[in-house]
Structure formats: structure tokens, C-alpha cells
Amino acid sequence: MIGRKIEIVVDPARIRPENSEVLRLRADSRRAERVLGWSPRVGLLEGLSRTVAWMRDRRRDYEAGVYAV
């Protein structure tokens, strides 16, 4: 979606030890739909595409040395 390959780097210090909690976390909106009546208005790919477009439009806000909280 961003037009280039990225490398995913795993920090060994952040890997969970074996048999501790969970290895992967997944989001599931079914409970929010059941309890709150909420459901997403866009799918995952469209949402990611919108996010990429939004960030491209604001690229300067994320440049090194420019971003301020």
C-alpha cells in the first residue's frame, strides 16, 4: 500500500518467554457489535488505504526533527 517493501525488525527483548501469557493478540469486533451495537463502516483494506492516504497528505508532520507532541 505504501509502494515499497519494508523490513519488520523484531526486538528480542520484546519477545514473550515461552509459556507466558499469549504469543499473538488479535482484535475481534464481534463483542462490540453484540454489546454496543457497533460495527465497522469500512473494511480493513479500505481503512488501511485511507490511513496511508491521510499520512501521505500530512507527511511533513512526521519528518524527523519536525514532529512535536
mmJSON file of the N, C-alpha and C atoms, coordinates in Angstrom:
{"data_MODEL":{"atom_site":{
"group_PDB":["ATOM","ATOM","ATOM","ATOM","ATOM","ATOM","ATOM","ATOM","ATOM","ATOM","ATOM","ATOM","ATOM","ATOM","ATOM","ATOM","ATOM","ATOM","ATOM","ATOM","ATOM","ATOM","ATOM","ATOM","ATOM","ATOM","ATOM","ATOM","ATOM","ATOM","ATOM","ATOM","ATOM","ATOM","ATOM","ATOM","ATOM","ATOM","ATOM","ATOM","ATOM","ATOM","ATOM","ATOM","ATOM","ATOM","ATOM","ATOM","ATOM","ATOM","ATOM","ATOM","ATOM","ATOM","ATOM","ATOM","ATOM","ATOM","ATOM","ATOM","ATOM","ATOM","ATOM","ATOM","ATOM","ATOM","ATOM","ATOM","ATOM","ATOM","ATOM","ATOM","ATOM","ATOM","ATOM","ATOM","ATOM","ATOM","ATOM","ATOM","ATOM","ATOM","ATOM","ATOM","ATOM","ATOM","ATOM","ATOM","ATOM","ATOM","ATOM","ATOM","ATOM","ATOM","ATOM","ATOM","ATOM","ATOM","ATOM","ATOM","ATOM","ATOM","ATOM","ATOM","ATOM","ATOM","ATOM","ATOM","ATOM","ATOM","ATOM","ATOM","ATOM","ATOM","ATOM","ATOM","ATOM","ATOM","ATOM","ATOM","ATOM","ATOM","ATOM","ATOM","ATOM","ATOM","ATOM","ATOM","ATOM","ATOM","ATOM","ATOM","ATOM","ATOM","ATOM","ATOM","ATOM","ATOM","ATOM","ATOM","ATOM","ATOM","ATOM","ATOM","ATOM","ATOM","ATOM","ATOM","ATOM","ATOM","ATOM","ATOM","ATOM","ATOM","ATOM","ATOM","ATOM","ATOM","ATOM","ATOM","ATOM","ATOM","ATOM","ATOM","ATOM","ATOM","ATOM","ATOM","ATOM","ATOM","ATOM","ATOM","ATOM","ATOM","ATOM","ATOM","ATOM","ATOM","ATOM","ATOM","ATOM","ATOM","ATOM","ATOM","ATOM","ATOM","ATOM","ATOM","ATOM","ATOM","ATOM","ATOM","ATOM","ATOM","ATOM","ATOM","ATOM","ATOM","ATOM","ATOM","ATOM","ATOM","ATOM","ATOM","ATOM","ATOM","ATOM"],
"id":[1,2,3,4,5,6,7,8,9,10,11,12,13,14,15,16,17,18,19,20,21,22,23,24,25,26,27,28,29,30,31,32,33,34,35,36,37,38,39,40,41,42,43,44,45,46,47,48,49,50,51,52,53,54,55,56,57,58,59,60,61,62,63,64,65,66,67,68,69,70,71,72,73,74,75,76,77,78,79,80,81,82,83,84,85,86,87,88,89,90,91,92,93,94,95,96,97,98,99,100,101,102,103,104,105,106,107,108,109,110,111,112,113,114,115,116,117,118,119,120,121,122,123,124,125,126,127,128,129,130,131,132,133,134,135,136,137,138,139,140,141,142,143,144,145,146,147,148,149,150,151,152,153,154,155,156,157,158,159,160,161,162,163,164,165,166,167,168,169,170,171,172,173,174,175,176,177,178,179,180,181,182,183,184,185,186,187,188,189,190,191,192,193,194,195,196,197,198,199,200,201,202,203,204,205,206,207],
"type_symbol":["N","C","C","N","C","C","N","C","C","N","C","C","N","C","C","N","C","C","N","C","C","N","C","C","N","C","C","N","C","C","N","C","C","N","C","C","N","C","C","N","C","C","N","C","C","N","C","C","N","C","C","N","C","C","N","C","C","N","C","C","N","C","C","N","C","C","N","C","C","N","C","C","N","C","C","N","C","C","N","C","C","N","C","C","N","C","C","N","C","C","N","C","C","N","C","C","N","C","C","N","C","C","N","C","C","N","C","C","N","C","C","N","C","C","N","C","C","N","C","C","N","C","C","N","C","C","N","C","C","N","C","C","N","C","C","N","C","C","N","C","C","N","C","C","N","C","C","N","C","C","N","C","C","N","C","C","N","C","C","N","C","C","N","C","C","N","C","C","N","C","C","N","C","C","N","C","C","N","C","C","N","C","C","N","C","C","N","C","C","N","C","C","N","C","C","N","C","C","N","C","C","N","C","C","N","C","C"],
"label_atom_id":["N","CA","C","N","CA","C","N","CA","C","N","CA","C","N","CA","C","N","CA","C","N","CA","C","N","CA","C","N","CA","C","N","CA","C","N","CA","C","N","CA","C","N","CA","C","N","CA","C","N","CA","C","N","CA","C","N","CA","C","N","CA","C","N","CA","C","N","CA","C","N","CA","C","N","CA","C","N","CA","C","N","CA","C","N","CA","C","N","CA","C","N","CA","C","N","CA","C","N","CA","C","N","CA","C","N","CA","C","N","CA","C","N","CA","C","N","CA","C","N","CA","C","N","CA","C","N","CA","C","N","CA","C","N","CA","C","N","CA","C","N","CA","C","N","CA","C","N","CA","C","N","CA","C","N","CA","C","N","CA","C","N","CA","C","N","CA","C","N","CA","C","N","CA","C","N","CA","C","N","CA","C","N","CA","C","N","CA","C","N","CA","C","N","CA","C","N","CA","C","N","CA","C","N","CA","C","N","CA","C","N","CA","C","N","CA","C","N","CA","C","N","CA","C","N","CA","C","N","CA","C","N","CA","C","N","CA","C","N","CA","C"],
"label_alt_id":[null,null,null,null,null,null,null,null,null,null,null,null,null,null,null,null,null,null,null,null,null,null,null,null,null,null,null,null,null,null,null,null,null,null,null,null,null,null,null,null,null,null,null,null,null,null,null,null,null,null,null,null,null,null,null,null,null,null,null,null,null,null,null,null,null,null,null,null,null,null,null,null,null,null,null,null,null,null,null,null,null,null,null,null,null,null,null,null,null,null,null,null,null,null,null,null,null,null,null,null,null,null,null,null,null,null,null,null,null,null,null,null,null,null,null,null,null,null,null,null,null,null,null,null,null,null,null,null,null,null,null,null,null,null,null,null,null,null,null,null,null,null,null,null,null,null,null,null,null,null,null,null,null,null,null,null,null,null,null,null,null,null,null,null,null,null,null,null,null,null,null,null,null,null,null,null,null,null,null,null,null,null,null,null,null,null,null,null,null,null,null,null,null,null,null,null,null,null,null,null,null,null,null,null,null,null,null],
"label_comp_id":["MET","MET","MET","ILE","ILE","ILE","GLY","GLY","GLY","ARG","ARG","ARG","LYS","LYS","LYS","ILE","ILE","ILE","GLU","GLU","GLU","ILE","ILE","ILE","VAL","VAL","VAL","VAL","VAL","VAL","ASP","ASP","ASP","PRO","PRO","PRO","ALA","ALA","ALA","ARG","ARG","ARG","ILE","ILE","ILE","ARG","ARG","ARG","PRO","PRO","PRO","GLU","GLU","GLU","ASN","ASN","ASN","SER","SER","SER","GLU","GLU","GLU","VAL","VAL","VAL","LEU","LEU","LEU","ARG","ARG","ARG","LEU","LEU","LEU","ARG","ARG","ARG","ALA","ALA","ALA","ASP","ASP","ASP","SER","SER","SER","ARG","ARG","ARG","ARG","ARG","ARG","ALA","ALA","ALA","GLU","GLU","GLU","ARG","ARG","ARG","VAL","VAL","VAL","LEU","LEU","LEU","GLY","GLY","GLY","TRP","TRP","TRP","SER","SER","SER","PRO","PRO","PRO","ARG","ARG","ARG","VAL","VAL","VAL","GLY","GLY","GLY","LEU","LEU","LEU","LEU","LEU","LEU","GLU","GLU","GLU","GLY","GLY","GLY","LEU","LEU","LEU","SER","SER","SER","ARG","ARG","ARG","THR","THR","THR","VAL","VAL","VAL","ALA","ALA","ALA","TRP","TRP","TRP","MET","MET","MET","ARG","ARG","ARG","ASP","ASP","ASP","ARG","ARG","ARG","ARG","ARG","ARG","ARG","ARG","ARG","ASP","ASP","ASP","TYR","TYR","TYR","GLU","GLU","GLU","ALA","ALA","ALA","GLY","GLY","GLY","VAL","VAL","VAL","TYR","TYR","TYR","ALA","ALA","ALA","VAL","VAL","VAL"],
"label_asym_id":["A","A","A","A","A","A","A","A","A","A","A","A","A","A","A","A","A","A","A","A","A","A","A","A","A","A","A","A","A","A","A","A","A","A","A","A","A","A","A","A","A","A","A","A","A","A","A","A","A","A","A","A","A","A","A","A","A","A","A","A","A","A","A","A","A","A","A","A","A","A","A","A","A","A","A","A","A","A","A","A","A","A","A","A","A","A","A","A","A","A","A","A","A","A","A","A","A","A","A","A","A","A","A","A","A","A","A","A","A","A","A","A","A","A","A","A","A","A","A","A","A","A","A","A","A","A","A","A","A","A","A","A","A","A","A","A","A","A","A","A","A","A","A","A","A","A","A","A","A","A","A","A","A","A","A","A","A","A","A","A","A","A","A","A","A","A","A","A","A","A","A","A","A","A","A","A","A","A","A","A","A","A","A","A","A","A","A","A","A","A","A","A","A","A","A","A","A","A","A","A","A","A","A","A","A","A","A"],
"label_entity_id":["1","1","1","1","1","1","1","1","1","1","1","1","1","1","1","1","1","1","1","1","1","1","1","1","1","1","1","1","1","1","1","1","1","1","1","1","1","1","1","1","1","1","1","1","1","1","1","1","1","1","1","1","1","1","1","1","1","1","1","1","1","1","1","1","1","1","1","1","1","1","1","1","1","1","1","1","1","1","1","1","1","1","1","1","1","1","1","1","1","1","1","1","1","1","1","1","1","1","1","1","1","1","1","1","1","1","1","1","1","1","1","1","1","1","1","1","1","1","1","1","1","1","1","1","1","1","1","1","1","1","1","1","1","1","1","1","1","1","1","1","1","1","1","1","1","1","1","1","1","1","1","1","1","1","1","1","1","1","1","1","1","1","1","1","1","1","1","1","1","1","1","1","1","1","1","1","1","1","1","1","1","1","1","1","1","1","1","1","1","1","1","1","1","1","1","1","1","1","1","1","1","1","1","1","1","1","1"],
"label_seq_id":[1,1,1,2,2,2,3,3,3,4,4,4,5,5,5,6,6,6,7,7,7,8,8,8,9,9,9,10,10,10,11,11,11,12,12,12,13,13,13,14,14,14,15,15,15,16,16,16,17,17,17,18,18,18,19,19,19,20,20,20,21,21,21,22,22,22,23,23,23,24,24,24,25,25,25,26,26,26,27,27,27,28,28,28,29,29,29,30,30,30,31,31,31,32,32,32,33,33,33,34,34,34,35,35,35,36,36,36,37,37,37,38,38,38,39,39,39,40,40,40,41,41,41,42,42,42,43,43,43,44,44,44,45,45,45,46,46,46,47,47,47,48,48,48,49,49,49,50,50,50,51,51,51,52,52,52,53,53,53,54,54,54,55,55,55,56,56,56,57,57,57,58,58,58,59,59,59,60,60,60,61,61,61,62,62,62,63,63,63,64,64,64,65,65,65,66,66,66,67,67,67,68,68,68,69,69,69],
"pdbx_PDB_ins_code":[null,null,null,null,null,null,null,null,null,null,null,null,null,null,null,null,null,null,null,null,null,null,null,null,null,null,null,null,null,null,null,null,null,null,null,null,null,null,null,null,null,null,null,null,null,null,null,null,null,null,null,null,null,null,null,null,null,null,null,null,null,null,null,null,null,null,null,null,null,null,null,null,null,null,null,null,null,null,null,null,null,null,null,null,null,null,null,null,null,null,null,null,null,null,null,null,null,null,null,null,null,null,null,null,null,null,null,null,null,null,null,null,null,null,null,null,null,null,null,null,null,null,null,null,null,null,null,null,null,null,null,null,null,null,null,null,null,null,null,null,null,null,null,null,null,null,null,null,null,null,null,null,null,null,null,null,null,null,null,null,null,null,null,null,null,null,null,null,null,null,null,null,null,null,null,null,null,null,null,null,null,null,null,null,null,null,null,null,null,null,null,null,null,null,null,null,null,null,null,null,null,null,null,null,null,null,null],
"Cartn_x":[0.803,0.0,0.843,2.049,2.874,3.842,3.827,4.63,6.073,6.403,7.761,7.743,8.772,8.885,9.439,8.983,9.508,10.053,11.002,11.571,10.982,10.482,9.952,11.071,11.427,12.513,11.912,12.312,11.809,12.87,12.482,13.385,13.344,14.434,14.432,14.028,14.282,13.922,12.408,11.659,10.199,9.481,10.22,9.6,9.181,7.957,7.452,8.119,8.473,9.052,8.04,8.551,7.687,6.797,5.553,4.553,4.158,4.353,3.901,2.82,1.698,0.564,0.258,0.259,-0.09,1.032,1.122,2.139,1.633,0.345,-0.223,-1.525,-1.776,-3.027,-3.791,-5.084,-5.927,-7.124,-7.509,-8.71,-9.915,-11.028,-12.268,-13.394,-14.054,-15.079,-16.461,-16.589,-17.918,-18.55,-17.748,-18.33,-18.827,-18.068,-18.52,-19.829,-19.942,-21.194,-22.336,-22.089,-23.124,-23.52,-22.55,-22.833,-23.235,-22.545,-22.753,-23.56,-23.739,-24.418,-23.508,-22.214,-21.242,-20.754,-20.585,-19.934,-19.123,-18.027,-17.174,-17.892,-17.589,-18.211,-17.385,-16.107,-15.237,-14.48,-14.061,-13.282,-11.829,-11.081,-9.683,-8.846,-8.941,-8.114,-8.456,-9.74,-10.122,-9.637,-9.764,-9.292,-7.793,-7.031,-5.583,-5.255,-5.968,-5.747,-6.027,-7.101,-7.428,-6.351,-5.855,-4.819,-3.542,-3.129,-1.931,-2.104,-3.267,-3.529,-3.487,-4.07,-4.094,-2.67,-1.848,-0.473,0.348,0.117,0.821,0.489,-0.76,-1.175,-0.537,-0.085,0.498,1.944,2.6,3.967,4.902,4.792,5.683,5.551,4.368,4.154,4.947,5.389,6.083,7.563,8.085,9.509,10.342,11.516,12.432,12.759,12.724,13.055,11.918,10.798,9.673,8.526,8.324,7.206,7.304,6.24,6.215,4.91,5.011,3.824,3.359],
"Cartn_y":[-1.209,0.0,1.27,1.181,2.387,2.462,1.439,1.487,1.048,0.456,-0.06,-1.163,-1.982,-3.063,-2.497,-3.034,-2.635,-3.865,-3.658,-4.753,-4.712,-5.832,-5.919,-6.416,-5.617,-5.943,-6.346,-7.49,-7.985,-7.743,-7.043,-6.775,-7.982,-8.738,-9.938,-9.656,-8.459,-8.116,-8.061,-7.931,-7.829,-9.143,-10.202,-11.496,-12.104,-12.555,-13.134,-14.481,-14.747,-16.055,-17.173,-18.349,-19.493,-19.757,-20.122,-20.415,-19.213,-18.026,-16.846,-16.144,-15.992,-15.304,-15.841,-14.963,-15.351,-14.933,-15.618,-15.256,-14.214,-14.255,-13.311,-12.75,-11.482,-10.838,-10.531,-10.769,-10.486,-9.669,-8.736,-7.956,-8.662,-8.584,-9.173,-8.244,-7.643,-6.643,-7.241,-8.568,-9.17,-8.834,-8.763,-8.438,-6.993,-6.079,-4.684,-4.582,-5.385,-5.38,-5.935,-7.018,-7.661,-6.776,-6.236,-5.491,-4.045,-3.403,-1.978,-1.662,-2.676,-2.419,-1.729,-1.759,-1.104,-2.074,-1.565,-2.356,-1.407,-1.902,-1.036,-0.568,0.653,1.203,0.925,0.604,0.275,-1.004,-1.705,-2.924,-2.6,-3.633,-3.467,-2.824,-3.35,-2.813,-1.366,-1.03,0.359,1.259,0.777,1.564,1.806,0.769,0.94,1.906,1.787,2.68,4.132,4.357,5.718,6.246,5.364,5.769,6.16,5.361,5.671,7.007,7.215,8.481,9.661,9.489,10.564,10.925,9.893,10.152,10.767,10.346,10.961,12.441,12.796,14.2,15.022,14.352,15.037,14.612,14.194,13.659,14.605,15.887,16.849,16.788,16.478,16.403,15.27,14.299,13.13,13.094,14.168,14.199,14.299,13.675,13.733,15.182,15.49,16.84,17.83,17.434,18.347,17.981,16.672,16.188,16.678,17.248,17.729,17.299,16.838,16.406,17.54],
"Cartn_z":[0.0,0.0,0.0,0.55,0.595,-0.577,-1.422,-2.625,-2.472,-1.347,-1.169,-0.13,-0.192,0.784,2.085,3.174,4.467,5.171,6.027,6.797,8.202,8.648,10.008,10.898,11.877,12.788,14.127,14.626,15.906,16.967,18.005,19.123,20.058,20.167,21.018,22.465,22.935,24.311,24.505,23.382,23.492,23.197,22.889,22.637,23.967,24.042,25.294,25.554,26.792,27.131,26.863,26.559,26.301,27.514,27.267,28.293,29.144,28.637,29.376,28.573,29.147,28.539,27.148,26.148,24.785,23.836,22.706,21.716,20.737,20.445,19.48,20.018,19.706,20.083,18.807,18.82,17.664,18.114,17.282,17.559,16.963,17.645,17.154,17.579,16.616,16.935,17.181,17.156,17.336,18.682,19.727,21.037,21.061,20.469,20.412,19.639,18.598,17.83,18.676,19.374,20.189,21.374,22.097,23.327,23.052,22.115,21.873,20.621,19.786,18.523,17.516,17.76,16.881,15.816,14.622,13.585,12.702,12.148,11.338,10.079,9.66,8.445,7.202,7.393,6.255,6.58,5.563,5.75,6.054,6.394,6.77,5.664,4.444,3.357,3.029,3.021,2.771,3.912,5.137,6.279,6.226,5.877,5.736,4.608,3.501,2.365,2.754,3.477,3.94,4.892,5.764,6.714,5.986,5.006,4.229,3.511,2.893,2.189,3.158,4.333,5.336,5.753,5.982,6.408,5.278,4.043,2.907,2.809,3.046,2.997,4.108,5.153,6.314,6.546,5.486,5.585,6.345,6.096,6.751,8.269,8.761,10.21,10.856,10.049,10.577,10.235,9.644,9.3,10.558,10.492,11.629,11.974,13.246,13.696,13.587,12.985,12.816,13.737,13.937,14.721,16.17,16.649,18.03,18.677,19.915,20.644,21.516],
"occupancy":[1.0,1.0,1.0,1.0,1.0,1.0,1.0,1.0,1.0,1.0,1.0,1.0,1.0,1.0,1.0,1.0,1.0,1.0,1.0,1.0,1.0,1.0,1.0,1.0,1.0,1.0,1.0,1.0,1.0,1.0,1.0,1.0,1.0,1.0,1.0,1.0,1.0,1.0,1.0,1.0,1.0,1.0,1.0,1.0,1.0,1.0,1.0,1.0,1.0,1.0,1.0,1.0,1.0,1.0,1.0,1.0,1.0,1.0,1.0,1.0,1.0,1.0,1.0,1.0,1.0,1.0,1.0,1.0,1.0,1.0,1.0,1.0,1.0,1.0,1.0,1.0,1.0,1.0,1.0,1.0,1.0,1.0,1.0,1.0,1.0,1.0,1.0,1.0,1.0,1.0,1.0,1.0,1.0,1.0,1.0,1.0,1.0,1.0,1.0,1.0,1.0,1.0,1.0,1.0,1.0,1.0,1.0,1.0,1.0,1.0,1.0,1.0,1.0,1.0,1.0,1.0,1.0,1.0,1.0,1.0,1.0,1.0,1.0,1.0,1.0,1.0,1.0,1.0,1.0,1.0,1.0,1.0,1.0,1.0,1.0,1.0,1.0,1.0,1.0,1.0,1.0,1.0,1.0,1.0,1.0,1.0,1.0,1.0,1.0,1.0,1.0,1.0,1.0,1.0,1.0,1.0,1.0,1.0,1.0,1.0,1.0,1.0,1.0,1.0,1.0,1.0,1.0,1.0,1.0,1.0,1.0,1.0,1.0,1.0,1.0,1.0,1.0,1.0,1.0,1.0,1.0,1.0,1.0,1.0,1.0,1.0,1.0,1.0,1.0,1.0,1.0,1.0,1.0,1.0,1.0,1.0,1.0,1.0,1.0,1.0,1.0,1.0,1.0,1.0,1.0,1.0,1.0],
"B_iso_or_equiv":[0.0,0.0,0.0,0.0,0.0,0.0,0.0,0.0,0.0,0.0,0.0,0.0,0.0,0.0,0.0,0.0,0.0,0.0,0.0,0.0,0.0,0.0,0.0,0.0,0.0,0.0,0.0,0.0,0.0,0.0,0.0,0.0,0.0,0.0,0.0,0.0,0.0,0.0,0.0,0.0,0.0,0.0,0.0,0.0,0.0,0.0,0.0,0.0,0.0,0.0,0.0,0.0,0.0,0.0,0.0,0.0,0.0,0.0,0.0,0.0,0.0,0.0,0.0,0.0,0.0,0.0,0.0,0.0,0.0,0.0,0.0,0.0,0.0,0.0,0.0,0.0,0.0,0.0,0.0,0.0,0.0,0.0,0.0,0.0,0.0,0.0,0.0,0.0,0.0,0.0,0.0,0.0,0.0,0.0,0.0,0.0,0.0,0.0,0.0,0.0,0.0,0.0,0.0,0.0,0.0,0.0,0.0,0.0,0.0,0.0,0.0,0.0,0.0,0.0,0.0,0.0,0.0,0.0,0.0,0.0,0.0,0.0,0.0,0.0,0.0,0.0,0.0,0.0,0.0,0.0,0.0,0.0,0.0,0.0,0.0,0.0,0.0,0.0,0.0,0.0,0.0,0.0,0.0,0.0,0.0,0.0,0.0,0.0,0.0,0.0,0.0,0.0,0.0,0.0,0.0,0.0,0.0,0.0,0.0,0.0,0.0,0.0,0.0,0.0,0.0,0.0,0.0,0.0,0.0,0.0,0.0,0.0,0.0,0.0,0.0,0.0,0.0,0.0,0.0,0.0,0.0,0.0,0.0,0.0,0.0,0.0,0.0,0.0,0.0,0.0,0.0,0.0,0.0,0.0,0.0,0.0,0.0,0.0,0.0,0.0,0.0,0.0,0.0,0.0,0.0,0.0,0.0],
"pdbx_formal_charge":[null,null,null,null,null,null,null,null,null,null,null,null,null,null,null,null,null,null,null,null,null,null,null,null,null,null,null,null,null,null,null,null,null,null,null,null,null,null,null,null,null,null,null,null,null,null,null,null,null,null,null,null,null,null,null,null,null,null,null,null,null,null,null,null,null,null,null,null,null,null,null,null,null,null,null,null,null,null,null,null,null,null,null,null,null,null,null,null,null,null,null,null,null,null,null,null,null,null,null,null,null,null,null,null,null,null,null,null,null,null,null,null,null,null,null,null,null,null,null,null,null,null,null,null,null,null,null,null,null,null,null,null,null,null,null,null,null,null,null,null,null,null,null,null,null,null,null,null,null,null,null,null,null,null,null,null,null,null,null,null,null,null,null,null,null,null,null,null,null,null,null,null,null,null,null,null,null,null,null,null,null,null,null,null,null,null,null,null,null,null,null,null,null,null,null,null,null,null,null,null,null,null,null,null,null,null,null],
"auth_seq_id":[1,1,1,2,2,2,3,3,3,4,4,4,5,5,5,6,6,6,7,7,7,8,8,8,9,9,9,10,10,10,11,11,11,12,12,12,13,13,13,14,14,14,15,15,15,16,16,16,17,17,17,18,18,18,19,19,19,20,20,20,21,21,21,22,22,22,23,23,23,24,24,24,25,25,25,26,26,26,27,27,27,28,28,28,29,29,29,30,30,30,31,31,31,32,32,32,33,33,33,34,34,34,35,35,35,36,36,36,37,37,37,38,38,38,39,39,39,40,40,40,41,41,41,42,42,42,43,43,43,44,44,44,45,45,45,46,46,46,47,47,47,48,48,48,49,49,49,50,50,50,51,51,51,52,52,52,53,53,53,54,54,54,55,55,55,56,56,56,57,57,57,58,58,58,59,59,59,60,60,60,61,61,61,62,62,62,63,63,63,64,64,64,65,65,65,66,66,66,67,67,67,68,68,68,69,69,69],
"auth_comp_id":["MET","MET","MET","ILE","ILE","ILE","GLY","GLY","GLY","ARG","ARG","ARG","LYS","LYS","LYS","ILE","ILE","ILE","GLU","GLU","GLU","ILE","ILE","ILE","VAL","VAL","VAL","VAL","VAL","VAL","ASP","ASP","ASP","PRO","PRO","PRO","ALA","ALA","ALA","ARG","ARG","ARG","ILE","ILE","ILE","ARG","ARG","ARG","PRO","PRO","PRO","GLU","GLU","GLU","ASN","ASN","ASN","SER","SER","SER","GLU","GLU","GLU","VAL","VAL","VAL","LEU","LEU","LEU","ARG","ARG","ARG","LEU","LEU","LEU","ARG","ARG","ARG","ALA","ALA","ALA","ASP","ASP","ASP","SER","SER","SER","ARG","ARG","ARG","ARG","ARG","ARG","ALA","ALA","ALA","GLU","GLU","GLU","ARG","ARG","ARG","VAL","VAL","VAL","LEU","LEU","LEU","GLY","GLY","GLY","TRP","TRP","TRP","SER","SER","SER","PRO","PRO","PRO","ARG","ARG","ARG","VAL","VAL","VAL","GLY","GLY","GLY","LEU","LEU","LEU","LEU","LEU","LEU","GLU","GLU","GLU","GLY","GLY","GLY","LEU","LEU","LEU","SER","SER","SER","ARG","ARG","ARG","THR","THR","THR","VAL","VAL","VAL","ALA","ALA","ALA","TRP","TRP","TRP","MET","MET","MET","ARG","ARG","ARG","ASP","ASP","ASP","ARG","ARG","ARG","ARG","ARG","ARG","ARG","ARG","ARG","ASP","ASP","ASP","TYR","TYR","TYR","GLU","GLU","GLU","ALA","ALA","ALA","GLY","GLY","GLY","VAL","VAL","VAL","TYR","TYR","TYR","ALA","ALA","ALA","VAL","VAL","VAL"],
"auth_asym_id":["A","A","A","A","A","A","A","A","A","A","A","A","A","A","A","A","A","A","A","A","A","A","A","A","A","A","A","A","A","A","A","A","A","A","A","A","A","A","A","A","A","A","A","A","A","A","A","A","A","A","A","A","A","A","A","A","A","A","A","A","A","A","A","A","A","A","A","A","A","A","A","A","A","A","A","A","A","A","A","A","A","A","A","A","A","A","A","A","A","A","A","A","A","A","A","A","A","A","A","A","A","A","A","A","A","A","A","A","A","A","A","A","A","A","A","A","A","A","A","A","A","A","A","A","A","A","A","A","A","A","A","A","A","A","A","A","A","A","A","A","A","A","A","A","A","A","A","A","A","A","A","A","A","A","A","A","A","A","A","A","A","A","A","A","A","A","A","A","A","A","A","A","A","A","A","A","A","A","A","A","A","A","A","A","A","A","A","A","A","A","A","A","A","A","A","A","A","A","A","A","A","A","A","A","A","A","A"],
"auth_atom_id":["N","CA","C","N","CA","C","N","CA","C","N","CA","C","N","CA","C","N","CA","C","N","CA","C","N","CA","C","N","CA","C","N","CA","C","N","CA","C","N","CA","C","N","CA","C","N","CA","C","N","CA","C","N","CA","C","N","CA","C","N","CA","C","N","CA","C","N","CA","C","N","CA","C","N","CA","C","N","CA","C","N","CA","C","N","CA","C","N","CA","C","N","CA","C","N","CA","C","N","CA","C","N","CA","C","N","CA","C","N","CA","C","N","CA","C","N","CA","C","N","CA","C","N","CA","C","N","CA","C","N","CA","C","N","CA","C","N","CA","C","N","CA","C","N","CA","C","N","CA","C","N","CA","C","N","CA","C","N","CA","C","N","CA","C","N","CA","C","N","CA","C","N","CA","C","N","CA","C","N","CA","C","N","CA","C","N","CA","C","N","CA","C","N","CA","C","N","CA","C","N","CA","C","N","CA","C","N","CA","C","N","CA","C","N","CA","C","N","CA","C","N","CA","C","N","CA","C","N","CA","C","N","CA","C","N","CA","C","N","CA","C"],
"pdbx_PDB_model_num":[1,1,1,1,1,1,1,1,1,1,1,1,1,1,1,1,1,1,1,1,1,1,1,1,1,1,1,1,1,1,1,1,1,1,1,1,1,1,1,1,1,1,1,1,1,1,1,1,1,1,1,1,1,1,1,1,1,1,1,1,1,1,1,1,1,1,1,1,1,1,1,1,1,1,1,1,1,1,1,1,1,1,1,1,1,1,1,1,1,1,1,1,1,1,1,1,1,1,1,1,1,1,1,1,1,1,1,1,1,1,1,1,1,1,1,1,1,1,1,1,1,1,1,1,1,1,1,1,1,1,1,1,1,1,1,1,1,1,1,1,1,1,1,1,1,1,1,1,1,1,1,1,1,1,1,1,1,1,1,1,1,1,1,1,1,1,1,1,1,1,1,1,1,1,1,1,1,1,1,1,1,1,1,1,1,1,1,1,1,1,1,1,1,1,1,1,1,1,1,1,1,1,1,1,1,1,1]
}}}
